[in-house]
């Protein structure tokens, strides 16, 4: 009888461990996403383009301000 109880407890513990691993994988995947390398590169490219556009606008704004000060 004791062996049966230990077996049941072992199976229960393994099932709980598998559930914990499954939840951990789901949380990590949802947090970081499962993006592929090309998707990440495209994302980084868009970020870089936005940064460049921001810098161009900032430079243009500064140039306009200098022009106004000269007048």
C-alpha positions, -999 to 999 in steps of 0.1 A, spaced: 0 0 0 28 24 8 45 19 -26 12 28 -43 10 60 -23 45 69 -31 39 62 -68 8 84 -68 27 111 -50 56 109 -75 32 111 -105 14 141 -89 47 158 -83 58 153 -119 26 166 -132 29 197 -110 65 202 -122 54 199 -158 26 225 -152 51 249 -137 75 245 -166 46 251 -191 36 282 -173 71 295 -172 76 289 -209 43 307 -216 52 337 -195 87 341 -210 74 336 -246 46 362 -241 69 387 -224 97 385 -250 77 373 -279 88 347 -304 100 371 -331 123 358 -357 156 373 -366 143 391 -398 114 405 -378 138 418 -352 160 433 -378 130 450 -395 120 464 -361 154 477 -354 155 493 -389 122 511 -382 135 523 -349 167 536 -366 147 553 -393 125 571 -367 156 582 -348 171 596 -380 139 614 -389 138 628 -354 174 641 -357 167 656 -391 136 674 -378 156 686 -348 184 699 -370 159 716 -393 142 733 -363 176 744 -349 185 758 -384 152 777 -385 158 792 -351 193 803 -361 179 819 -392 153 838 -371 180 850 -347 201 863 -376 172 886 -387 
